[in-house]
Amino acid sequence: MRAKTTISDFRFEFAGYGHYKVTYTSPVTGKSWTAKTNDMPLIDATKNADDPKRCDLETLKRICKNG
């Protein structure tokens, strides 16, 4: 069964004005991927949201995995 992506699968580090280094860790394999992003609307929709939407979390996961 595929585990659902949650906000706890991500780690956010401030990387300068308007940039975040985001690390996604798979809850199934424990493997990690890291990417730097300046997509602040996506950061606001995930990190800064009370209840992030699944589609936003999947988009952020895709960014991490594809660099």
C-alpha positions, -999 to 999 in steps of 0.1 A, spaced: 0 0 0 12 35 -8 17 58 21 0 92 18 22 122 17 20 144 48 36 176 59 57 156 84 76 140 54 92 174 47 119 194 63 122 231 55 153 252 59 154 289 51 181 294 24 181 332 19 155 357 9 127 340 -9 144 306 -10 139 274 10 158 242 10 132 214 12 140 178 20 115 151 14 119 117 32 99 88 21 80 72 50 82 38 32 119 35 22 135 62 44 152 77 13 156 115 11 156 140 -17 165 177 -14 159 207 -36 161 244 -33 130 263 -44 119 300 -47 82 290 -52 69 310 -22 32 304 -31 39 267 -28 58 271 5 29 292 18 4 265 7 24 237 25 48 249 53 27 279 63 -7 263 59 -27 249 89 -40 220 67 -20 217 35 -38 202 5 -26 168 -8 -21 182 -44 3 209 -30 22 183 -10 25 161 -41 38 190 -61 64 198 -35 74 161 -34 78 161 -72 101 192 -70 123 175 -44 126 143 -64 133 160 -97 156 187 -84 
